[in-house]
Amino acid sequence: MNTSRLTLPSSSSVEETAHPLFFPAEVPVSYDTTGNVVSRFGDLSWDLSSMSTDGTSVKTLHFYAAEGASASGLKSLIREQHKALVWLHMEAGKTRAWTTLLSTNLALTAWCEKAANREMDLYTLLTSAEWLTEGSREMNTLYVDLTSAVLKTLWRHRQQLRAPEDVQLQKLRRVLNKEARSRPETRQTPLIPSRVYCAILAALGDRMSLIEHELDSLLSAYARDRAVSRNAPENLTLRERNTFRAETLADAVERMKGLGYEPAPRVGVDKFIARRITEHQLALMLVVAAYSGMRVGEVSILPFDDVLVEFDHMGSTHFELQGYTHKLHNGVKRPTTWITSHQGAHAVRLAQRIASVIQQGQGLLPKAGQRALLFPSTVNPYRSMSDTAVQRGLTSLRKVLCPVIEQPDIDELDRLEMARGWARDDIVVGQRWPLAFHQLRRSLAVYAHRSGMVSLPALKAQLQHITQEMTAYYADGFSRAVNLVFDKMHFSYEWQAAKGQCPNDS
């Protein structure tokens, strides 16, 4: 995005309508890497792929009631307020990381729902201390913090956004700060209870066995599907093209039925294949995260080539992952390494098989600065998976990887991190554990340090932390954690030997 290309209209120049148009619909809001406009203010969703690491991976902001292009009345007004506030928040002040911007947009979407339920516009709700107090109680701490930042943008541009004139910024931010301080413990990623943690690791091992069993058939079907797409006659109607596809892929369809495919009018075999491959990729990403401590952003940009290095140490074969991190150098991507286990190495090799077939099936050449990824989308070997695909895949995987939470698990969490509102993190007895990538990172740090196998300096190097204090924060609670007994082959021993004495940027 380029602020020099934008001329913001004054409030007096905006045409007065039933719900004021804050910016002309044709105003560009994002560009591709070559400078061409890809999204405009009037679009229901904005393509911000240029904010991705490679400049092309899918990054999309969806706005309130985006499914209703013809929405009228209050919902339409709220949507325009949502878009205008996000646009100014993006362009005014410091550049914001994609994950922060995405979370901010999701927080605002939640506030839009609350406004609609109260039958009031978004800005009226956000500038009322009473309604802000009530609404923030139901939100997670991240959304509360981000709302405070958005309020500052709303206050700065209150005239242009036609917000209430008496916006009391400090009072509103005190409301949010008070709510956040009332639950400071929620700032830290929940530790996975020991029973649940062991069950998830075991389930990930079983999943790798399933992936290995399915992969030949699944990748063969993917390659056939891509070949059919390329070779279908160009003069066919849509119906004829679908018939041609079904007839040509008849044998692949039968094989996919064995993997759970159920033909339906709107569920083509190509969609089933893509979703199944994405689920397998995500499971392998979880294995890599679980057995290295990598952040999800670091896993998602691992390169396809030269990612796995074997080396001998004390008579045994060990494995190192070569990738990139943004955390140690003010957001600039720099190469770094992680020690991993035989499980992590096996996951990488399976992922390479998938990525290789995707690369061959798409037949695309990399653009300047692009590099084939280990965990690409099924439509482009140089792009990471879309956020929608990741969330859909994780939702599906939680049903098979995560055990149902029991009361002893909650009791263990209460001992570890003092009693807190676990329900805010969707941790509820009788429901499946809400697994997220960052939980694996913190749980590995806590349990490895608790076992006595790994020192804080070794953890600092492995987790790519800037300071040892941050590592201690991650491992907080280790003294109260269950002491899981890892065997002598556990890769945490390798951290201590291979990473403990390594210098690290700090």
C-alpha positions in Angstrom: 0.0 0.0 0.0 1.1 3.5 -0.8 -0.3 6.4 1.1 1.0 8.9 -1.5 -1.6 7.5 -3.9 -4.5 8.3 -1.6 -6.3 11.7 -1.4 -8.7 11.6 1.5 -11.9 13.6 0.9 -13.0 16.1 3.5 -16.3 15.4 5.3 -17.9 18.3 3.5 -17.1 16.9 0.1 -18.6 13.5 0.7 -22.1 13.1 -0.8 -24.8 12.9 1.8 -26.7 9.7 1.6 -28.9 7.6 3.9 -25.7 6.2 5.2 -22.7 8.4 4.3 -20.1 7.1 1.9 -16.9 7.8 3.8 -14.6 7.3 0.8 -15.4 6.9 -2.9 -15.9 3.2 -3.9 -13.1 3.5 -6.6 -10.4 4.6 -4.1 -7.5 2.0 -4.3 -6.7 0.3 -1.0 -4.2 -2.3 -2.2 -1.8 -3.0 -5.0 0.1 -6.0 -6.2 3.9 -6.2 -6.3 4.0 -4.6 -9.7 1.9 -1.6 -8.6 -1.5 -2.6 -10.2 -4.6 -2.0 -8.1 -6.1 -5.3 -6.8 -8.7 -3.9 -4.3 -10.8 -0.8 -4.0 -12.6 0.7 -1.1 -16.0 -0.4 -2.4 -15.1 -4.1 -2.5 -16.7 -6.3 0.0 -13.3 -7.9 0.8 -9.8 -6.5 0.3 -6.9 -8.5 -1.2 -3.8 -7.6 0.8 -1.5 -10.3 -0.7 1.2 -7.8 -1.2 1.6 -7.7 2.7 2.6 -11.4 2.7 6.2 -12.5 3.0 6.4 -13.5 -0.7 4.2 -10.7 -1.9 1.6 -13.2 -3.4 0.3 -15.5 -0.7 -3.4 -14.9 -0.1 -4.1 -12.4 2.6 -7.7 -11.1 2.7 -9.8 -8.9 4.9 -13.5 -9.6 5.1 -15.9 -7.0 6.5 -19.1 -7.2 8.4 -22.1 -8.7 6.5 -19.8 -9.2 3.5 -22.1 -11.9 2.3 -24.8 -9.4 1.8 -23.7 -7.2 -1.2 -27.2 -5.7 -1.3 -27.4 -5.1 2.5 -29.4 -2.0 3.3 -30.2 0.2 6.3 -28.3 -0.3 9.5 -26.2 -3.3 8.4 -24.9 -1.4 5.4 -24.0 1.6 7.4 -22.1 -0.6 10.0 -20.2 -2.2 7.2 -19.2 1.1 5.7 -18.1 2.3 9.2 -16.1 -0.9 9.6 -14.3 -0.5 6.3 -13.6 3.2 6.8 -12.1 2.7 10.3 -10.0 -0.2 9.1 -8.8 1.9 6.1 -7.7 4.8 8.2 -6.2 2.4 10.8 -4.1 0.8 8.0 -2.9 4.1 6.5 -2.6 6.4 9.5 0.6 6.0 11.6 2.9 3.1 11.8 2.8 0.1 9.4 1.0 -2.8 11.0 1.9 -6.5 10.7 -0.6 -8.6 8.8 -1.5 -10.8 11.8 -2.1 -7.7 13.9 -4.3 -6.1 11.1 -6.2 -9.4 10.7 -6.9 -9.7 14.4 -7.9 -6.0 14.5 -10.4 -6.6 11.7 -11.8 -9.6 13.5 -12.2 -7.6 16.7 -14.1 -4.9 14.8 -16.3 -7.5 13.2 -17.3 -8.7 16.7 -18.1 -5.1 17.7 -20.2 -4.7 14.5 -22.3 -7.7 15.6 -22.8 -6.2 19.0 -23.8 -2.9 17.4 -26.3 -4.6 15.1 -27.8 -6.5 18.0 -28.3 -3.3 19.8 -29.7 -1.7 16.7 -27.2 1.2 16.7 -24.3 2.2 14.5 -20.7 1.1 15.2 -19.3 4.4 16.2 -22.0 5.1 18.7 -21.4 1.8 20.4 -17.6 2.2 20.5 -17.8 5.7 22.0 -20.1 4.8 24.8 -18.3 3.9 28.0 -21.2 1.9 29.3 -21.6 -0.3 26.2 -17.9 -0.6 25.7 -17.6 -1.9 29.3 -20.3 -4.5 28.7 -19.1 -5.6 25.3 -15.5 -6.0 26.3 -16.3 -8.5 29.1 -17.3 -11.0 26.4 -14.1 -10.6 24.4 -10.7 -12.2 24.6 -7.8 -10.0 25.9 -6.2 -9.7 22.4 -9.4 -8.1 21.0 -9.7 -5.8 24.0 -6.1 -4.6 23.5 -6.6 -4.1 19.8 -9.9 -2.2 20.3 -8.0 0.3 22.4 -5.7 1.0 19.4 -8.6 1.3 17.0 -10.3 3.8 19.3 -7.3 6.1 18.9 -7.7 6.0 15.2 -11.4 6.7 15.5 -10.7 9.7 17.8 -8.1 11.1 15.5 -10.4 11.0 12.5 -13.7 11.6 14.4 -14.8 14.5 12.2 -14.1 12.8 8.9 -15.8 9.6 10.1 -18.8 11.6 11.5 -18.3 9.9 15.0 -20.0 11.5 18.0 -18.3 14.9 18.7 -17.6 14.3 22.3 -15.4 11.2 22.0 -13.7 10.8 25.4 -10.7 8.8 24.3 -8.9 8.5 27.6 -12.0 7.5 29.4 -12.8 4.8 26.8 -9.3 3.5 26.9 -9.3 3.3 30.7 -12.4 1.2 30.4 -10.6 -1.3 28.2 -7.4 -1.2 30.2 -9.3 -1.9 33.4 -11.0 -4.9 31.8 -7.6 -6.2 30.5 -5.9 -5.7 33.9 -8.7 -7.7 35.5 -7.5 -10.8 33.7 -3.8 -10.3 33.1 -3.1 -14.0 33.0 -5.0 -14.4 29.7 -2.2 -12.7 28.0 -0.2 -15.9 28.0 -1.0 -18.8 25.7 -2.6 -21.6 27.6 -0.4 -24.5 28.5 -1.7 -27.8 27.2 -2.4 -30.1 30.3 -0.1 -33.1 30.4 -2.8 -35.7 29.6 -4.0 -33.7 26.7 -0.5 -32.9 25.5 0.5 -36.5 25.4 -2.7 -37.5 23.6 -2.2 -34.9 20.9 1.4 -36.0 20.3 0.2 -39.6 20.0 -2.6 -38.6 17.7 -0.1 -36.6 15.5 2.0 -39.8 15.2 -1.1 -41.8 14.2 -2.0 -39.0 11.7 1.4 -39.3 10.0 0.9 -43.0 9.6 -2.5 -42.3 8.0 -0.9 -39.7 5.7 1.8 -42.1 4.6 -0.9 -44.7 3.9 -3.0 -42.3 1.8 -0.4 -40.2 0.1 0.3 -42.2 -3.1 -3.4 -42.5 -4.0 -4.1 -38.9 -3.0 -1.2 -37.3 -4.9 -1.9 -39.5 -8.0 -5.5 -38.2 -8.0 -4.2 -34.6 -7.6 -1.8 -35.0 -10.5 -4.6 -36.6 -12.7 -7.0 -33.8 -11.8 -4.5 -31.1 -12.8 -3.8 -32.9 -16.1 -7.5 -33.0 -16.9 -7.9 -29.3 -16.1 -5.1 -28.5 -18.6 -6.2 -30.9 -21.3 -10.0 -30.3 -21.3 -11.2 -29.1 -24.7 -11.7 -25.3 -24.7 -15.0 -25.2 -26.5 -17.0 -27.1 -24.0 -19.8 -25.6 -22.0 -19.6 -25.7 -18.2 -21.9 -28.7 -18.0 -19.9 -30.5 -20.8 -16.7 -29.7 -19.0 -18.0 -31.2 -15.7 -19.1 -34.3 -17.6 -15.7 -34.6 -19.3 -14.0 -34.2 -15.9 -16.2 -36.9 -14.2 -15.7 -39.4 -17.0 -12.0 -38.9 -17.2 -11.5 -39.0 -13.4 -13.9 -42.0 -12.8 -11.1 -44.2 -11.4 -9.7 -41.4 -9.2 -13.2 -40.7 -7.9 -13.6 -44.4 -6.9 -10.2 -44.2 -5.0 -11.2 -41.0 -3.3 -14.4 -42.7 -2.1 -12.1 -45.0 -0.1 -10.7 -41.9 1.6 -14.1 -40.5 2.5 -15.3 -38.7 -0.6 -19.0 -38.6 -1.0 -20.1 -37.2 -4.4 -22.5 -34.3 -4.2 -23.6 -31.6 -6.7 -21.4 -28.9 -5.2 -18.6 -31.0 -3.8 -16.4 -32.0 -6.8 -13.7 -34.5 -6.4 -11.1 -31.7 -7.0 -12.3 -29.8 -4.0 -12.1 -33.0 -1.8 -8.6 -33.7 -3.0 -7.4 -30.1 -2.3 -9.0 -30.1 1.2 -7.6 -33.5 2.1 -4.1 -32.5 1.0 -4.4 -29.2 3.0 -5.5 -31.1 6.1 -2.5 -33.4 5.7 -0.2 -30.4 5.3 -1.5 -28.8 8.4 -1.1 -32.0 10.4 2.5 -32.1 9.3 3.0 -28.4 10.1 1.7 -29.2 13.6 4.2 -32.1 13.9 7.1 -29.7 12.9 5.9 -27.1 15.4 5.5 -29.7 18.2 9.0 -31.1 17.7 10.9 -27.9 17.1 9.0 -25.1 19.0 8.7 -23.0 15.8 6.1 -20.2 15.4 3.4 -20.9 12.9 4.7 -18.0 10.8 8.1 -19.7 10.7 6.7 -23.1 9.8 4.5 -21.6 7.0 7.5 -20.1 5.2 9.9 -23.0 5.4 11.5 -23.5 2.0 11.0 -26.7 -0.1 14.7 -27.0 -1.0 17.6 -27.5 1.5 15.2 -27.3 4.5 16.4 -30.5 6.3 20.0 -31.1 7.2 21.3 -34.3 8.9 24.4 -34.3 11.0 26.2 -36.7 13.4 26.6 -35.9 17.0 28.0 -38.2 19.7 27.5 -41.2 17.4 23.9 -40.5 16.5 22.1 -38.9 13.5 20.4 -35.6 14.3 18.3 -33.2 12.2 18.3 -29.4 11.7 15.7 -27.3 10.0 16.9 -24.4 7.9 14.3 -21.6 7.6 13.6 -18.0 8.4 12.4 -15.8 11.3 11.2 -12.2 11.5 11.5 -11.8 15.3 15.2 -11.1 15.9 15.8 -8.3 13.4 13.0 -5.7 13.6 10.7 -7.7 11.3 13.3 -8.3 8.6 13.3 -12.0 7.4 16.7 -13.6 8.3 17.8 -17.2 8.0 18.0 -19.3 11.1 17.9 -23.0 12.2 16.1 -25.3 14.6 16.9 -28.7 16.0 14.2 -31.2 15.4 13.5 -34.9 16.0 13.0 -38.0 13.9 9.3 -37.2 13.9 9.9 -33.7 12.7 12.3 -34.9 10.0 9.7 -37.5 8.9 7.0 -34.8 8.7 9.3 -32.7 6.5 9.9 -35.5 4.1 6.2 -36.2 3.7 5.6 -32.5 3.2 8.3 -32.5 0.5 6.5 -35.3 -1.4 3.3 -33.2 -1.4 5.0 -30.0 -2.3 6.9 -31.7 -5.2 3.6 -32.9 -6.8 2.0 -29.5 -6.3 5.0 -27.9 -8.1 4.8 -30.4 -11.0 1.0 -30.2 -11.2 0.8 -26.4 -11.4 3.7 -25.9 -13.7 4.3 -22.3 -12.6 7.5 -20.4 -12.6 8.6 -18.4 -9.6 8.3 -14.6 -9.7 11.2 -12.4 -8.6 12.1 -13.2 -5.0 9.8 -16.2 -4.8 11.0 -19.6 -3.6 9.1 -22.9 -3.5 7.6 -23.5 -0.1 7.5 -26.7 2.0 3.8 -26.1 2.9 2.3 -24.3 -0.1 -1.3 -23.9 -1.2 -2.6 -26.5 -3.6 -2.9 -23.9 -6.3 0.6 -22.3 -6.2 3.8 -23.8 -4.9 5.2 -20.4 -4.1 2.3 -19.2 -1.9 1.4 -20.3 1.6 -2.1 -21.6 2.4 -4.9 -19.0 2.8 -6.1 -18.2 6.3 -9.5 -19.6 5.4 -8.0 -22.9 4.4 -5.8 -23.0 7.6 -8.8 -22.3 9.9 -11.0 -24.8 8.1 -8.3 -27.5 8.2 -7.5 -26.9 11.9 -11.2 -27.1 12.8 -11.4 -30.5 11.1 -8.1 -31.7 12.7 -9.1 -30.8 16.2 -11.9 -33.4 16.0 -9.4 -36.2 15.5 -6.3 -34.9 17.3 -7.7 -33.4 20.5 -9.2 -35.3 23.4 -12.3 -34.1 25.2 -11.4 -31.9 28.2 -12.0 -33.4 31.6 -12.2 -31.8 35.0 -8.7 -33.0 36.1 -7.3 -31.2 33.1 -8.9 -27.9 34.4 -7.6 -28.6 37.9 -4.1 -29.1 36.5 -4.3 -25.8 34.6 -5.5 -24.1 37.8 -2.5 -25.4 39.7 -0.1 -24.3 36.9 -1.4 -20.8 36.1 -3.8 -20.1 39.0 -7.5 -20.2 38.4 -8.6 -18.1 35.4 -11.5 -17.8 33.1 -10.6 -20.8 30.9 -13.9 -20.6 29.1 -12.7 -17.3 27.5 -10.1 -19.5 25.7 -12.8 -22.1 24.8 -11.4 -24.5 27.4 -14.5 -26.1 28.7 -15.1 -29.6 30.3 -16.9 -31.8 27.8 -15.5 -30.0 24.7 -12.4 -30.9 22.7 -9.2 -29.1 23.4 -9.0 -26.0 21.2 -5.5 -26.7 19.8 -3.5 -23.8 18.3 0.1 -23.7 17.0 1.4 -21.4 19.7 0.2 -23.8 22.5 2.6 -26.5 21.2 5.5 -24.0 21.4 4.8 -23.0 25.0 4.0 -26.5 26.1 7.2 -27.8 24.7 9.2 -25.1 26.5 7.5 -25.7 29.8 7.7 -29.5 29.8 11.2 -29.7 28.4 12.5 -27.2 31.0 10.6 -29.0 33.8 12.2 -32.3 32.9 15.6 -30.8 33.7 16.9 -31.7 30.2 17.1 -28.2 28.8 18.6 -25.0 30.2 17.2 -21.5 29.6 20.1 -20.6 27.2 19.4 -23.7 25.1 15.7 -22.8 25.0 16.5 -19.2 24.1 18.5 -20.4 21.1 15.9 -23.0 20.0 12.9 -20.7 20.3 14.6 -17.8 18.6 14.0 -15.5 21.5 15.7 -12.1 21.7 16.2 -12.2 25.5 16.5 -14.9 28.1 13.8 -13.1 30.1 11.3 -13.9 27.2 12.3 -17.5 27.4 11.7 -17.5 31.1 8.3 -16.0 30.5 7.5 -18.8 28.0 8.7 -21.5 30.5 6.8 -19.8 33.4 4.9 -22.4 35.4 7.5 -25.2 34.8 8.1 -25.7 38.5 4.4 -26.5 39.0 4.1 -28.6 35.8 3.8 -32.3 35.6 7.3 -33.8 35.0 6.8 -35.8 31.8 9.4 -38.4 31.5 11.1 -38.2 28.1 13.3 -41.0 27.0 17.0 -40.5 26.2 16.2 -40.2 22.5 14.0 -37.2 23.0 15.2 -34.3 20.8 15.3 -31.9 23.7 18.6 -33.5 24.7 19.9 -32.5 21.3 18.8 -28.9 22.0 21.1 -28.8 25.0 24.0 -30.3 23.2 23.7 -28.5 19.9 22.1 -25.2 20.9 23.1 -24.6 24.4 26.5 -23.2 23.6 25.6 -21.5 20.4 25.7 -17.7 20.3 22.4 -16.0 19.5 21.5 -12.5 18.3 20.2 -10.6 21.3 
